[in-house]
Amino acid sequence: QNGRFRKGMPAGDTLRNWMCMLSIFSFPLTCGFIGQHKRQTTLFLDELELLSGGEVNPSHWDRYFLLLQVHLAWIVISFIFWHRIDAPVKDPSKRPSRAESRK
C-alpha cells in the first residue's frame, strides 16, 4: 500500500486521494457513455444516405470529444494533486516488516 493512504490523514489529503481514485475508476464509464450515445445517434441515420456518401453532421461528435478531454484533464490534474501529497517519513526505529524485507 502506498504511504499516501493512511489512517488519520488530513481531510484535504483524503479528498485528493478519493478524487484520483474516482477519476480513474469512472473513466471506463465515461467511455461507455460516449460510445452508447454515438451509436444511438448514428443508428437512426438513413443508411442509404451514408452509403451514397452523404454528409453526417459532426456537431454531435464534438461535445463527446470535449467530454472525454475534460475527463482526461480531471485524471491528470487529480494525479498531480495526489502526487503532491507528502508520503509519511519512515520511522528509523521501526523494524521493517517481512514483506518489506523481501523486496
C-alpha positions as CSV (number, residue, x, y, z in Angstrom):
1,Q,0.0,0.0,0.0
2,N,1.2,3.5,-0.8
3,G,2.1,5.7,2.1
4,R,-0.1,8.5,0.9
5,F,-3.1,6.4,2.0
6,R,-3.0,6.2,5.8
7,K,-5.3,6.4,8.8
8,G,-5.7,9.8,10.3
9,M,-4.7,11.8,7.3
10,P,-6.0,15.4,6.8
11,A,-9.3,16.0,5.1
12,G,-7.6,17.7,2.1
13,D,-5.4,14.6,1.5
14,T,-8.4,12.4,1.8
15,L,-10.2,14.5,-0.8
16,R,-7.3,14.3,-3.2
17,N,-7.0,10.6,-2.8
18,W,-10.6,10.0,-3.5
19,M,-10.7,12.4,-6.4
20,C,-7.8,10.5,-8.0
21,M,-9.5,7.1,-7.5
22,L,-12.9,8.3,-8.7
23,S,-11.4,9.9,-11.8
24,I,-9.6,6.7,-12.8
25,F,-12.4,4.2,-12.0
26,S,-15.1,6.3,-13.7
27,F,-13.1,6.6,-17.0
28,P,-14.5,3.3,-18.5
29,L,-18.0,4.5,-17.6
30,T,-17.3,7.8,-19.5
31,C,-16.1,5.9,-22.5
32,G,-19.1,3.6,-22.4
33,F,-21.4,6.6,-22.1
34,I,-19.8,8.3,-25.1
35,G,-19.9,5.1,-27.2
36,Q,-23.5,4.4,-26.3
37,H,-24.7,7.8,-27.3
38,K,-22.6,7.8,-30.5
39,R,-24.2,4.5,-31.5
40,Q,-27.7,5.8,-30.8
41,T,-27.2,9.0,-32.8
42,T,-25.8,7.2,-35.8
43,L,-28.2,4.2,-35.6
44,F,-31.2,6.2,-36.9
45,L,-29.4,7.9,-39.7
46,D,-30.5,6.9,-43.2
47,E,-28.2,4.0,-44.2
48,L,-28.6,4.8,-47.9
49,E,-27.5,8.3,-47.3
50,L,-24.4,7.1,-45.5
51,L,-23.6,4.6,-48.2
52,S,-24.1,7.1,-51.0
53,G,-21.5,9.4,-49.4
54,G,-24.0,11.7,-47.7
55,E,-22.6,14.0,-45.2
56,V,-23.1,13.2,-41.5
57,N,-23.4,16.3,-39.4
58,P,-20.5,16.1,-36.9
59,S,-21.9,18.5,-34.4
60,H,-23.0,15.7,-32.0
61,W,-19.4,14.3,-32.1
62,D,-17.8,17.4,-30.8
63,R,-19.4,17.6,-27.4
64,Y,-18.5,13.9,-26.7
65,F,-14.9,14.6,-27.7
66,L,-14.9,17.6,-25.3
67,L,-16.4,15.5,-22.5
68,L,-13.6,12.9,-23.0
69,Q,-10.9,15.6,-22.9
70,V,-12.4,17.1,-19.7
71,H,-12.4,13.7,-18.1
72,L,-8.8,13.1,-19.1
73,A,-7.8,16.5,-17.7
74,W,-9.5,15.6,-14.5
75,I,-7.4,12.4,-14.3
76,V,-4.2,14.3,-15.0
77,I,-4.9,17.1,-12.5
78,S,-6.0,14.7,-9.8
79,F,-2.9,12.6,-10.3
80,I,-0.7,15.7,-10.0
81,F,-2.5,16.7,-6.8
82,W,-2.2,13.2,-5.5
83,H,1.5,13.1,-6.2
84,R,2.0,16.3,-4.3
85,I,0.8,14.7,-1.1
86,D,3.8,14.1,1.1
87,A,4.4,10.5,1.9
88,P,4.9,9.9,5.6
89,V,8.5,9.7,6.8
90,K,9.5,6.2,7.8
91,D,10.4,5.8,11.4
92,P,14.0,4.5,11.6
93,S,13.4,2.9,14.9
94,K,10.6,0.8,13.4
95,R,11.7,-2.7,12.3
96,P,10.8,-3.5,8.6
97,S,8.0,-6.0,8.1
98,R,8.6,-9.3,6.3
99,A,7.1,-8.0,3.1
100,E,9.4,-5.0,3.1
101,S,12.5,-7.1,3.8
102,R,11.8,-9.4,0.9
103,K,12.0,-6.6,-1.6
